[in-house]
Amino acid sequence: MESDHAAPAIARGADGRDVGASARVHEWLASAKQLFSVRHPIAGIPVIACDPYTAARALPVLVPSEGKTGKHVHFVNAYTVALASEDENLRNVLSTGALNFPDGKPLQWVSALAGHSPRIYQVRGPAYFEQAISTGREAGLKHFLLGSTPEVLEKLKKNLVARYPGALIVGAESPPFRKLSDAEYKEQDARIVASGANVVWVGLGTPKQDFEARRISESLPVVALAVGAAFDFSAGTLEEAPDWVRAIGFEWMFRLIKEPRRLWRRYLIGNTRFIRATAADALGQRRNRS
């Protein structure tokens, strides 16, 4: 999607020379902070109203400066909302200090039903992931990949380097599927710090990745993004739904057909919980605006 924001003018030093791409990016991003200030409630979860292109390009503005605390970012879909409606701990993660992008057409529809303005755009985690890797080259972002399996991570790194020459993938790690001990968390955090990463992509499945993204952001001065199945899609180990299927909001059906045994509960039961959690709330918000 094209951005409505014009590219920044070339910044020049006292001698009239271009001061560099990174300075231009950060000059423009200084004015982009306001883009994250517009949030609409979806079943009590504050969701950002921002178009996908601008959201990915503005990632560098979220990187904390030295000595500042990190930030955690989530891609909220119908399943996330369904889980959060029955899990107070997850609601707390998504409601306190989080940046939540609407990763799913149903959230866009619910926002329209509620009469939100400005409108919510769908910001798909997998697309955001690749866009941010690409546009992050100009700002020198350093990425750490946390999650999935060693085999998927190896394919993922090769694909990203091939598609986006110059992208800085400074580390990757496949943690155990069990809960880590405090000592293991400290060792993992130390490896992230040693890599020099300022962006950590967390692909551990919902809701585990959401809790881990917050934990990392509270421990390290990085942006931690809970990004779902983006690793598998970018690695080519999981097939994405065709564009037309995603456009009409039936990506969930495509994935259910592909992996029925693993996903039937998530979509069939989860979608029912999502409707129950959002419909009355959205209609109430609309009545309050009228």
C-alpha positions as CSV (number, residue, x, y, z in Angstrom):
1,M,0.0,0.0,0.0
2,E,1.3,3.4,-0.9
3,S,1.9,5.8,2.0
4,D,0.1,9.1,2.2
5,H,3.3,10.7,3.6
6,A,5.8,12.3,1.3
7,A,9.4,11.2,1.5
8,P,11.7,13.5,3.6
9,A,13.7,16.1,1.9
10,I,17.5,15.5,1.7
11,A,19.1,16.8,4.9
12,R,22.5,18.7,4.4
13,G,25.2,19.7,6.7
14,A,26.9,23.1,7.0
15,D,29.1,22.3,4.0
16,G,26.1,21.6,1.9
17,R,26.7,17.8,1.7
18,D,24.1,15.1,2.2
19,V,24.4,14.1,5.9
20,G,23.3,10.5,5.1
21,A,20.3,8.3,4.7
22,S,20.1,7.4,8.3
23,A,19.8,11.1,9.3
24,R,17.1,11.6,6.7
25,V,15.1,8.6,8.0
26,H,15.3,9.8,11.6
27,E,14.4,13.3,10.8
28,W,11.3,12.1,9.1
29,L,10.5,9.6,11.8
30,A,10.6,12.3,14.4
31,S,7.3,13.5,13.0
32,A,6.0,9.9,12.6
33,K,5.6,9.4,16.4
34,Q,2.1,10.9,16.3
35,L,1.0,8.0,13.9
36,F,1.0,5.7,16.9
37,S,-1.1,7.9,19.1
38,V,-4.4,7.1,17.4
39,R,-5.8,3.9,19.0
40,H,-9.3,2.4,19.0
41,P,-10.6,-0.1,21.5
42,I,-11.5,-3.6,20.2
43,A,-13.0,-5.6,23.1
44,G,-11.0,-3.4,25.5
45,I,-7.7,-3.8,23.6
46,P,-6.2,-0.6,22.2
47,V,-5.5,-1.1,18.5
48,I,-3.4,1.3,16.4
49,A,-5.0,3.0,13.4
50,C,-2.1,3.2,10.9
51,D,-1.6,2.1,7.4
52,P,0.7,-0.9,6.8
53,Y,3.4,0.8,4.9
54,T,3.8,3.7,7.3
55,A,3.7,1.2,10.3
56,A,6.6,-0.8,8.9
57,R,8.7,2.2,7.8
58,A,8.2,3.9,11.2
59,L,9.7,1.0,13.2
60,P,13.0,2.8,13.8
61,V,11.2,5.4,15.9
62,L,10.3,2.7,18.4
63,V,13.9,1.7,19.0
64,P,14.7,3.1,22.5
65,S,17.6,5.4,23.0
66,E,20.5,4.4,25.3
67,G,19.3,3.9,28.9
68,K,15.6,3.8,28.0
69,T,13.3,0.8,28.4
70,G,12.3,-1.3,25.5
71,K,8.9,-1.6,23.8
72,H,6.7,-4.6,22.9
73,V,4.6,-4.8,19.7
74,H,1.8,-7.3,19.0
75,F,-0.2,-8.3,15.9
76,V,-3.7,-8.8,17.2
77,N,-6.1,-11.0,15.3
78,A,-9.5,-12.6,16.1
79,Y,-7.8,-15.4,18.0
80,T,-5.8,-13.1,20.1
81,V,-8.9,-11.2,21.1
82,A,-10.7,-14.4,21.8
83,L,-7.9,-15.6,24.2
84,A,-7.6,-12.2,25.8
85,S,-11.4,-12.1,26.5
86,E,-10.9,-15.1,28.9
87,D,-7.3,-14.5,30.1
88,E,-6.7,-11.5,32.3
89,N,-2.9,-11.9,32.1
90,L,-3.0,-11.6,28.3
91,R,-5.3,-8.7,28.4
92,N,-2.9,-7.0,30.8
93,V,0.0,-7.6,28.4
94,L,-1.9,-6.1,25.5
95,S,-3.4,-3.2,27.4
96,T,-0.3,-1.9,29.3
97,G,2.5,-0.3,27.3
98,A,1.9,-2.4,24.2
99,L,1.6,-1.3,20.6
100,N,-1.1,-3.5,19.0
101,F,-1.5,-3.6,15.2
102,P,-4.8,-5.1,13.8
103,D,-3.5,-8.4,12.1
104,G,-6.8,-9.6,10.7
105,K,-9.7,-8.4,8.6
106,P,-12.3,-9.1,11.3
107,L,-10.7,-6.4,13.5
108,Q,-11.1,-4.0,10.6
109,W,-14.7,-5.0,10.2
110,V,-15.4,-4.6,13.9
111,S,-13.8,-1.2,13.9
112,A,-16.0,-0.1,11.0
113,L,-19.0,-1.4,12.9
114,A,-18.0,0.7,15.9
115,G,-17.7,3.8,13.7
116,H,-14.1,4.4,14.5
117,S,-12.4,7.4,12.8
118,P,-9.8,7.4,11.4
119,R,-10.3,3.9,10.1
120,I,-8.3,0.9,11.1
121,Y,-6.2,-0.8,8.4
122,Q,-5.2,-4.4,8.5
123,V,-1.5,-4.7,9.3
124,R,-0.5,-8.3,8.7
125,G,2.4,-9.6,10.7
126,P,4.1,-11.6,7.9
127,A,3.9,-8.6,5.5
128,Y,5.0,-6.1,8.2
129,F,8.0,-8.4,9.0
130,E,9.4,-8.4,5.5
131,Q,8.6,-4.7,4.9
132,A,10.4,-3.8,8.2
133,I,13.4,-5.9,7.3
134,S,13.5,-4.1,3.9
135,T,13.0,-0.5,5.0
136,G,15.1,-1.0,8.2
137,R,18.2,-1.3,6.0
138,E,18.2,2.5,5.6
139,A,18.1,3.1,9.3
140,G,20.6,0.3,10.1
141,L,18.3,-1.8,12.2
142,K,19.9,-4.9,13.7
143,H,17.5,-7.9,13.8
144,F,17.4,-10.9,16.1
145,L,15.1,-13.9,15.3
146,L,13.8,-15.8,18.3
147,G,11.6,-18.8,17.8
148,S,10.6,-21.7,15.5
149,T,13.1,-24.5,14.7
150,P,16.8,-24.4,13.7
151,E,15.9,-25.7,10.3
152,V,13.3,-22.9,9.7
153,L,15.6,-20.3,11.1
154,E,18.4,-21.3,8.7
155,K,16.1,-21.1,5.7
156,L,14.7,-17.8,6.9
157,K,18.1,-16.2,7.3
158,K,19.1,-17.3,3.8
159,N,15.9,-16.0,2.3
160,L,16.0,-12.6,4.0
161,V,19.7,-12.0,3.1
162,A,18.9,-12.9,-0.6
163,R,15.8,-10.8,-0.8
164,Y,17.1,-7.8,1.2
165,P,20.9,-7.4,0.6
166,G,22.4,-5.3,3.4
167,A,19.8,-6.3,6.0
168,L,21.5,-6.9,9.3
169,I,20.4,-10.3,10.7
170,V,22.7,-10.4,13.7
171,G,21.4,-13.4,15.5
172,A,18.9,-16.2,15.6
173,E,17.9,-18.7,18.2
174,S,15.4,-21.6,18.6
175,P,14.6,-21.8,22.3
176,P,13.2,-25.0,23.9
177,F,9.4,-25.4,23.7
178,R,9.2,-25.7,27.5
179,K,9.3,-22.7,29.8
180,L,12.8,-21.5,30.4
181,S,14.3,-21.2,33.9
182,D,15.3,-17.7,35.2
183,A,19.0,-18.6,34.5
184,E,18.2,-19.7,30.9
185,Y,16.3,-16.4,30.3
186,K,19.3,-14.4,31.5
187,E,21.6,-16.4,29.3
188,Q,19.3,-15.9,26.3
189,D,19.1,-12.1,27.0
190,A,22.9,-12.0,27.2
191,R,23.2,-13.5,23.8
192,I,20.7,-11.0,22.4
193,V,22.7,-8.1,23.9
194,A,26.0,-9.6,22.6
195,S,24.6,-9.7,19.1
196,G,24.0,-5.9,19.1
197,A,20.4,-6.3,18.1
198,N,17.9,-3.5,18.6
199,V,14.9,-5.3,17.1
200,V,13.9,-8.8,18.3
201,W,11.3,-10.7,16.4
202,V,9.5,-13.3,18.5
203,G,7.8,-16.2,16.8
204,L,6.7,-18.6,19.5
205,G,3.0,-18.8,18.8
206,T,0.1,-17.0,20.5
207,P,0.0,-16.2,23.4
208,K,3.5,-17.4,24.5
209,Q,5.2,-15.0,22.1
210,D,3.1,-12.1,23.5
211,F,4.3,-12.7,27.1
212,E,7.9,-13.2,25.9
213,A,7.9,-10.0,23.9
214,R,6.8,-8.0,26.9
215,R,9.4,-9.8,29.1
216,I,12.2,-9.0,26.6
217,S,11.2,-5.4,26.4
218,E,11.2,-5.1,30.1
219,S,14.7,-6.6,30.3
220,L,16.5,-5.2,27.3
221,P,16.6,-1.8,25.5
222,V,15.0,-3.3,22.3
223,V,11.8,-3.4,20.3
224,A,10.3,-6.9,20.8
225,L,7.7,-7.9,18.2
226,A,5.4,-10.9,18.6
227,V,5.1,-11.8,15.0
228,G,3.3,-15.2,14.8
229,A,3.7,-17.4,11.7
230,A,5.9,-14.8,9.8
231,F,9.0,-16.9,10.2
232,D,7.4,-19.9,8.4
233,F,5.9,-17.8,5.7
234,S,9.2,-16.0,4.9
235,A,11.2,-19.2,5.2
236,G,8.8,-20.9,2.7
237,T,7.9,-23.7,5.1
238,L,4.3,-22.7,5.3
239,E,2.1,-21.7,2.4
240,E,0.4,-18.3,2.5
241,A,-3.1,-17.8,1.4
242,P,-3.5,-16.2,-2.1
243,D,-4.0,-12.4,-2.2
244,W,-7.6,-12.6,-3.1
245,V,-8.4,-14.9,-0.2
246,R,-6.7,-12.5,2.2
247,A,-8.5,-9.6,0.6
248,I,-12.0,-11.0,1.4
249,G,-11.0,-12.0,5.0
250,F,-10.8,-15.7,4.6
251,E,-7.2,-16.4,5.3
252,W,-8.3,-18.2,8.4
253,M,-10.3,-20.7,6.3
254,F,-7.3,-21.3,4.0
255,R,-5.1,-22.1,7.0
256,L,-7.8,-24.3,8.6
257,I,-8.0,-26.3,5.4
258,K,-4.2,-26.7,5.3
259,E,-3.8,-27.7,9.0
260,P,-7.3,-28.8,10.3
261,R,-6.0,-31.0,13.1
262,R,-3.9,-28.2,14.6
263,L,-6.1,-25.2,13.9
264,W,-9.7,-26.4,14.2
265,R,-10.1,-25.3,17.8
266,R,-8.3,-22.0,17.2
267,Y,-10.7,-20.9,14.4
268,L,-14.0,-22.6,15.0
269,I,-14.2,-22.0,18.7
270,G,-12.0,-18.9,18.7
271,N,-14.1,-17.2,16.1
272,T,-17.2,-17.7,18.1
273,R,-15.5,-16.2,21.2
274,F,-14.3,-13.3,19.1
275,I,-17.8,-12.4,17.9
276,R,-19.1,-12.7,21.5
277,A,-16.4,-10.5,22.8
278,T,-16.6,-7.8,20.1
279,A,-20.1,-7.5,18.7
280,A,-22.0,-5.9,21.6
281,D,-19.0,-3.7,22.5
282,A,-18.7,-2.4,18.9
283,L,-22.5,-1.6,18.7
284,G,-22.3,0.1,22.0
285,Q,-19.4,2.3,20.9
286,R,-21.4,3.2,17.7
287,R,-24.5,4.2,19.7
288,N,-22.3,6.4,22.0
289,R,-21.0,8.2,18.9
290,S,-24.4,8.8,17.5
